[in-house]
Amino acid sequence: MSDEGRPRRRRIRRGAVAGATAAVLALLCCSGGTAAFFLTELGGESGEVMTPMSLTCEEDHTVDVQGDMPRLSWYGERQLRNAAVIIKVGQDMKVPPRGWVIAVATAMQESGLRNLANSTVRQSQNLPNEGVGADHDSLGLFQQRASWGSVTQRMDPAYAARKFYEKLLAVPGWQDMPLTLAAQKVQVSAFPDAYAKHEDVAGQIVDALAGGAARTVQIGRRSVCDAAADGKIAASGYTAPIPGGVGSGFRTASRPRHNGVDIAAEKGTPIRAAATGRVLVARCDPDNSGNHSCDVDGYPGKGGCGWFVDILHAGNVITRYCHMVRQPRVTPGQRVTAGEVIGEVGSSGNSSGPHLHFEVHGDADRSSRGAIDPVPFMAQRGAPLGPEAVRRPPR
């Protein structure tokens, strides 16, 4: 792995976003049109930060609808209380936590977590509400149409949540679907891709209101904390890309420009997408001499990421996977689901042995400026990368 832990800048392709400086173009290295499409579709409220955010995953995930609400920059106390109602109904119906995240994200998209009346439905305006919409005869948190119930029923947040869950539970395999697909199966929206952008913040809301429940995976009938690996997906929508402990860490004293972490694994170990998203880049990164020599093992000082993949996820999060053994299984523009195998562990590029170099970037910034420590990021989503490896990992 190169100290920078990112693809080399000197191999910039034409078609980058017009008007940017040469340095910025080099760091983005995406075609302008494609990048715009990705960022528009999967961009989200990346500035939303929950305070306080659940730092532990508790055994009791019961939500207190009447209790104090956490603070969130984009949502007020009333909106978070509506989210608490949605989660509580899911708990009462014994819906797994993944369903709570899907339901909250859906209500975020449909109503901004507000119990909306409708300007064309006079009766709804005489009932308790938090604003007035005008979409057909749609009402409430989930903007449900007349076939979902009476006006009074649809304006009741608990009733609306229950109807959503009833339809969700009737969808075969909903727990294994990307959030936006599961939500669309229920809502049949004119904007089927719109739900995805809310997934990360919905997970934060569920964590804060229900004791870290978005950090759980469903194993049998139990919700198990911090165990999302080997293809098991946390309620947050995340999974560890490979099992194993972290060796060389993020921007350590000895490697201050190491913008990710290294996880040792046998050559050929499947690498999984950490979350649902779209592939931005999947190619061979040139070495220090400009050679595209990724089909052979690398060595320290060779330079380059080897075969690598960048994926854009909800909330403007990008994950990077370096040093694959062969050409990735995915291509730019392809949509991948959480846990999908995108390649295999190798030692291509700047590497002294088989391992995965894994990076997380915020604000859709692929450069070193956007890099954040993957260890706490993944731990907060129930997909921990493991404790520090005892033996010295590959560099």
C-alpha positions as CSV (number, residue, x, y, z in Angstrom):
1,M,0.0,0.0,0.0
2,S,1.3,3.5,-0.8
3,D,1.5,5.8,2.2
4,E,-1.2,7.9,0.7
5,G,-3.5,4.9,0.5
6,R,-5.2,6.2,-2.6
7,P,-4.9,5.9,-6.4
8,R,-2.1,7.9,-7.9
9,R,-2.9,11.4,-9.1
10,R,-0.8,11.4,-12.2
11,R,-3.1,9.2,-14.3
12,I,-6.0,11.6,-14.7
13,R,-8.5,10.8,-17.4
14,R,-10.3,13.4,-19.5
15,G,-13.9,14.3,-18.8
16,A,-13.5,15.4,-15.2
17,V,-15.8,18.1,-13.8
18,A,-15.3,21.3,-15.8
19,G,-13.9,24.4,-14.0
20,A,-12.1,22.5,-11.2
21,T,-8.4,23.0,-10.7
22,A,-6.0,20.4,-12.0
23,A,-5.3,19.2,-8.4
24,V,-9.0,18.7,-7.7
25,L,-9.6,17.0,-11.0
26,A,-6.7,14.6,-10.2
27,L,-8.2,13.7,-6.9
28,L,-11.7,13.1,-8.2
29,C,-10.8,11.2,-11.3
30,C,-14.5,10.6,-12.3
31,S,-16.2,11.6,-15.5
32,G,-18.3,14.8,-14.9
33,G,-21.6,13.4,-16.1
34,T,-21.3,10.1,-14.3
35,A,-20.2,11.8,-11.0
36,A,-23.1,14.2,-11.2
37,F,-25.6,11.3,-11.6
38,F,-24.1,9.4,-8.7
39,L,-24.0,12.3,-6.3
40,T,-27.5,13.4,-7.2
41,E,-29.0,10.0,-6.7
42,L,-27.2,8.8,-3.6
43,G,-26.4,12.1,-2.1
44,G,-28.1,12.7,1.3
45,E,-28.1,14.9,4.3
46,S,-24.4,14.3,5.0
47,G,-24.3,17.3,7.4
48,E,-26.8,15.7,9.8
49,V,-25.1,14.7,13.0
50,M,-27.1,13.1,15.9
51,T,-26.2,14.4,19.3
52,P,-25.8,12.4,21.4
53,M,-25.3,9.3,19.2
54,S,-25.5,5.9,20.7
55,L,-22.0,4.6,21.4
56,T,-23.1,1.3,22.7
57,C,-25.5,-1.4,21.6
58,E,-27.8,-2.3,24.5
59,E,-29.7,-5.5,25.1
60,D,-32.9,-3.6,25.6
61,H,-33.8,-1.6,22.5
62,T,-37.2,-0.4,23.8
63,V,-37.9,3.1,22.7
64,D,-39.4,5.7,25.1
65,V,-41.9,7.6,23.1
66,Q,-42.6,10.0,25.9
67,G,-39.0,10.5,26.9
68,D,-36.5,13.2,26.0
69,M,-35.5,13.3,22.4
70,P,-31.9,13.6,21.1
71,R,-30.9,16.6,19.0
72,L,-30.5,16.4,15.2
73,S,-29.7,19.4,13.1
74,W,-32.3,18.7,10.4
75,Y,-35.1,17.4,12.6
76,G,-36.9,18.8,15.6
77,E,-38.3,17.3,18.7
78,R,-41.8,16.6,17.2
79,Q,-40.3,14.9,14.1
80,L,-38.0,12.6,16.3
81,R,-41.0,11.8,18.5
82,N,-42.8,10.6,15.3
83,A,-39.8,8.5,14.5
84,A,-40.0,7.1,18.1
85,V,-43.6,6.1,17.4
86,I,-42.7,4.4,14.2
87,I,-40.0,2.4,16.0
88,K,-42.3,1.5,19.0
89,V,-44.9,0.2,16.6
90,G,-42.3,-2.0,14.9
91,Q,-41.2,-3.3,18.3
92,D,-44.7,-4.1,19.3
93,M,-45.2,-6.0,16.1
94,K,-41.9,-7.8,16.6
95,V,-40.5,-6.4,13.3
96,P,-36.6,-6.8,13.3
97,P,-34.7,-3.5,13.6
98,R,-33.9,-3.5,9.9
99,G,-37.6,-2.8,9.4
100,W,-37.4,0.2,11.8
101,V,-34.6,1.7,9.7
102,I,-36.6,1.2,6.5
103,A,-39.7,2.7,8.0
104,V,-38.0,5.7,9.4
105,A,-36.1,6.4,6.1
106,T,-39.4,6.0,4.2
107,A,-41.2,8.6,6.4
108,M,-38.1,10.9,6.1
109,Q,-38.6,10.9,2.3
110,E,-42.4,11.0,2.3
111,S,-43.1,13.6,4.9
112,G,-39.9,14.8,6.5
113,L,-41.1,12.9,9.6
114,R,-44.1,15.2,9.8
115,N,-47.7,14.2,10.2
116,L,-49.1,16.0,7.2
117,A,-52.6,17.0,6.4
118,N,-53.7,17.7,2.8
119,S,-55.1,20.8,1.3
120,T,-57.5,18.8,-0.8
121,V,-58.8,16.7,2.2
122,R,-60.7,19.2,4.4
123,Q,-61.2,16.7,7.2
124,S,-57.5,16.2,7.6
125,Q,-56.9,19.8,8.4
126,N,-59.2,19.6,11.4
127,L,-57.1,16.8,12.9
128,P,-53.7,17.3,14.7
129,N,-51.1,17.9,12.1
130,E,-47.6,19.3,11.5
131,G,-48.1,20.9,8.1
132,V,-50.3,20.7,5.0
133,G,-49.3,18.9,1.8
134,A,-51.1,18.7,-1.5
135,D,-50.2,15.4,-3.1
136,H,-53.4,13.8,-4.4
137,D,-55.2,12.6,-1.3
138,S,-52.1,11.5,0.6
139,L,-51.9,11.9,4.3
140,G,-49.7,11.4,7.3
141,L,-46.2,10.3,8.0
142,F,-46.1,7.9,5.0
143,Q,-48.3,9.9,2.7
144,Q,-50.8,7.0,2.5
145,R,-53.7,7.2,-0.1
146,A,-57.4,6.6,0.7
147,S,-57.1,2.8,0.2
148,W,-54.9,2.6,3.3
149,G,-57.6,3.7,5.7
150,S,-59.9,6.5,6.7
151,V,-58.7,10.1,7.0
152,T,-58.7,9.8,10.8
153,Q,-56.7,6.5,10.6
154,R,-54.1,7.8,8.2
155,M,-53.5,10.9,10.3
156,D,-52.7,8.7,13.3
157,P,-48.9,8.1,13.3
158,A,-49.2,4.7,15.0
159,Y,-51.9,3.5,12.6
160,A,-49.9,4.7,9.6
161,A,-46.7,2.9,10.9
162,R,-48.6,-0.3,11.5
163,K,-50.0,-0.3,7.9
164,F,-46.5,0.3,6.5
165,Y,-45.1,-2.6,8.5
166,E,-48.0,-4.9,7.5
167,K,-47.2,-4.4,3.9
168,L,-43.4,-4.6,4.4
169,L,-43.7,-7.9,6.2
170,A,-45.7,-9.3,3.2
171,V,-42.8,-8.6,0.8
172,P,-40.8,-11.9,0.4
173,G,-37.2,-11.4,1.3
174,W,-37.5,-7.8,2.4
175,Q,-34.7,-8.1,5.0
176,D,-32.2,-8.9,2.2
177,M,-33.2,-6.1,-0.1
178,P,-31.6,-2.7,-0.5
179,L,-33.6,-0.2,1.6
180,T,-34.8,1.7,-1.4
181,L,-36.2,-1.5,-3.0
182,A,-38.0,-2.7,0.1
183,A,-39.5,0.8,0.7
184,Q,-40.6,1.0,-3.0
185,K,-42.3,-2.4,-2.8
186,V,-44.6,-0.9,-0.1
187,Q,-45.0,2.7,-1.3
188,V,-45.0,2.3,-5.1
189,S,-43.5,5.8,-5.4
190,A,-43.0,7.8,-8.5
191,F,-39.4,8.3,-7.3
192,P,-38.3,4.8,-6.4
193,D,-34.6,5.7,-5.8
194,A,-35.3,8.5,-3.4
195,Y,-35.4,6.5,-0.2
196,A,-31.8,5.4,-0.3
197,K,-30.3,8.8,0.6
198,H,-31.9,8.7,4.0
199,E,-30.6,5.3,5.1
200,D,-27.5,6.4,7.1
201,V,-29.3,9.1,9.1
202,A,-32.3,6.8,9.6
203,G,-29.9,4.3,11.2
204,Q,-28.5,7.1,13.4
205,I,-32.0,8.0,14.6
206,V,-32.8,4.3,15.3
207,D,-29.6,4.0,17.3
208,A,-30.2,7.1,19.3
209,L,-33.8,6.3,20.1
210,A,-33.5,2.5,20.6
211,G,-30.2,1.8,22.2
212,G,-28.0,1.1,19.2
213,A,-30.6,-1.2,17.5
214,A,-29.3,-0.3,14.0
215,R,-26.0,-1.9,15.0
216,T,-27.7,-5.4,15.3
217,V,-28.0,-8.3,12.9
218,Q,-30.8,-10.8,13.0
219,I,-29.5,-14.3,13.9
220,G,-32.5,-16.6,14.2
221,R,-34.9,-14.6,16.3
222,R,-32.3,-12.6,18.2
223,S,-30.9,-9.2,17.4
224,V,-27.2,-9.5,17.9
225,C,-25.0,-6.4,18.4
226,D,-21.9,-5.7,16.3
227,A,-21.8,-8.9,14.3
228,A,-22.2,-7.8,10.7
229,A,-19.6,-9.7,8.8
230,D,-19.4,-12.7,6.4
231,G,-22.4,-11.4,4.5
232,K,-24.6,-10.7,7.5
233,I,-26.0,-7.1,7.2
234,A,-26.6,-4.9,10.2
235,A,-29.9,-3.0,10.5
236,S,-27.9,0.1,9.5
237,G,-27.3,-1.5,6.1
238,Y,-23.5,-2.1,6.6
239,T,-21.3,-5.2,6.8
240,A,-17.6,-5.7,7.3
241,P,-15.9,-6.1,3.9
242,I,-13.8,-9.0,5.2
243,P,-13.5,-10.7,8.6
244,G,-10.3,-10.1,10.5
245,G,-8.6,-7.6,12.8
246,V,-7.1,-4.3,11.7
247,G,-3.4,-4.1,11.5
248,S,-1.8,-1.0,10.2
249,G,-4.2,1.8,11.3
250,F,-5.5,5.1,10.0
251,R,-2.9,7.9,9.9
252,T,-0.6,6.4,12.6
253,A,2.5,8.2,13.9
254,S,4.6,6.0,11.7
255,R,2.4,6.3,8.6
256,P,0.6,9.7,8.9
257,R,-0.5,9.6,5.3
258,H,-2.1,6.2,5.5
259,N,-5.7,7.1,4.8
260,G,-7.2,3.7,5.6
261,V,-6.6,0.5,7.5
262,D,-5.1,-2.8,6.5
263,I,-6.8,-6.1,7.2
264,A,-4.7,-9.2,6.6
265,A,-6.4,-12.2,4.9
266,E,-5.5,-15.1,2.6
267,K,-5.2,-14.5,-1.1
268,G,-8.6,-15.1,-2.7
269,T,-10.7,-14.2,0.3
270,P,-14.0,-12.6,-1.0
271,I,-14.3,-8.9,-0.5
272,R,-17.8,-7.6,0.1
273,A,-19.4,-4.2,-0.5
274,A,-19.7,-2.6,2.9
275,A,-23.1,-1.1,1.9
276,T,-25.4,-0.7,-1.0
277,G,-24.3,1.8,-3.6
278,R,-23.0,2.5,-7.0
279,V,-19.5,1.7,-8.3
280,L,-17.5,4.8,-9.2
281,V,-14.2,3.3,-10.1
282,A,-13.0,-0.3,-10.8
283,R,-9.6,-0.5,-12.4
284,C,-5.9,-1.0,-12.1
285,D,-4.0,1.8,-10.4
286,P,-0.7,2.5,-12.1
287,D,2.5,2.1,-10.0
288,N,5.2,4.7,-9.5
289,S,6.6,4.1,-13.0
290,G,3.1,4.5,-14.5
291,N,2.8,0.8,-15.3
292,H,-0.5,-1.0,-15.1
293,S,0.9,-4.2,-13.7
294,C,-1.8,-5.3,-11.3
295,D,-1.9,-8.9,-12.4
296,V,1.3,-9.7,-10.5
297,D,2.0,-9.4,-6.8
298,G,3.4,-6.0,-5.8
299,Y,6.1,-5.1,-3.3
300,P,6.9,-2.3,-0.9
301,G,7.8,0.9,-2.7
302,K,6.1,-0.2,-6.0
303,G,3.3,2.4,-5.5
304,G,-0.3,2.3,-6.4
305,C,-3.5,0.7,-5.1
306,G,-3.3,-2.3,-7.5
307,W,-6.7,-3.5,-8.6
308,F,-9.2,-1.3,-6.6
309,V,-12.8,-0.3,-6.4
310,D,-14.5,2.9,-5.1
311,I,-18.3,2.7,-4.2
312,L,-20.6,5.7,-3.4
313,H,-23.2,5.0,-0.7
314,A,-26.1,6.9,0.9
315,G,-25.1,10.0,2.8
316,N,-22.2,10.8,0.4
317,V,-20.0,8.1,1.9
318,I,-17.4,6.5,-0.4
319,T,-15.6,3.2,0.5
320,R,-12.4,2.1,-1.2
321,Y,-11.0,-1.5,-1.6
322,C,-7.4,-1.9,-2.7
323,H,-4.8,-4.6,-3.7
324,M,-7.3,-7.1,-5.2
325,V,-5.7,-10.2,-6.7
326,R,-7.4,-9.8,-10.1
327,Q,-9.7,-7.5,-12.0
328,P,-12.7,-6.6,-9.8
329,R,-16.0,-8.3,-10.4
330,V,-17.8,-5.0,-10.8
331,T,-17.8,-2.2,-13.3
332,P,-18.3,1.6,-13.0
333,G,-21.9,2.6,-12.9
334,Q,-23.0,-0.8,-11.5
335,R,-25.3,-0.9,-8.5
336,V,-24.1,-3.3,-5.8
337,T,-25.9,-4.4,-2.7
338,A,-24.5,-4.6,0.8
339,G,-22.5,-7.9,1.2
340,E,-22.2,-8.5,-2.5
341,V,-18.8,-9.9,-3.5
342,I,-16.9,-7.3,-5.5
343,G,-13.5,-8.9,-5.7
344,E,-10.9,-11.0,-3.9
345,V,-8.0,-10.2,-1.6
346,G,-4.6,-10.0,-3.2
347,S,-1.3,-8.2,-3.1
348,S,-1.2,-6.0,-6.2
349,G,0.3,-2.6,-6.1
350,N,2.3,-1.3,-3.1
351,S,2.0,-4.3,-0.9
352,S,4.2,-6.9,0.8
353,G,1.6,-9.6,1.3
354,P,-2.1,-10.4,0.8
355,H,-4.4,-7.9,2.6
356,L,-7.3,-5.5,2.0
357,H,-6.6,-1.8,2.3
358,F,-10.0,-0.3,3.2
359,E,-10.9,3.4,3.2
360,V,-13.9,5.4,4.1
361,H,-14.5,8.9,2.8
362,G,-17.1,11.5,3.7
363,D,-18.8,14.3,1.7
364,A,-18.3,12.3,-1.5
365,D,-14.7,13.4,-1.5
366,R,-12.4,10.7,-2.9
367,S,-9.2,12.7,-2.0
368,S,-7.2,12.4,1.2
369,R,-9.2,15.4,2.5
370,G,-12.3,13.3,2.7
371,A,-10.7,10.3,4.4
372,I,-12.0,9.3,7.8
373,D,-11.0,6.6,10.2
374,P,-12.9,3.4,9.1
375,V,-12.7,1.8,12.5
376,P,-15.1,4.0,14.5
377,F,-17.2,4.6,11.4
378,M,-17.8,0.9,10.9
379,A,-18.2,0.1,14.6
380,Q,-21.0,2.7,14.8
381,R,-22.8,0.9,12.1
382,G,-22.6,-2.6,13.7
383,A,-20.0,-3.8,11.3
384,P,-16.7,-3.6,13.3
385,L,-13.5,-4.3,11.6
386,G,-12.2,-6.2,14.6
387,P,-9.6,-5.6,17.3
388,E,-6.0,-4.7,16.5
389,A,-4.3,-7.7,15.0
390,V,-1.7,-9.3,17.3
391,R,0.8,-10.1,14.5
392,R,2.3,-7.4,12.4
393,P,0.1,-7.0,9.2
394,P,1.3,-6.4,5.7
395,R,2.4,-2.9,4.9
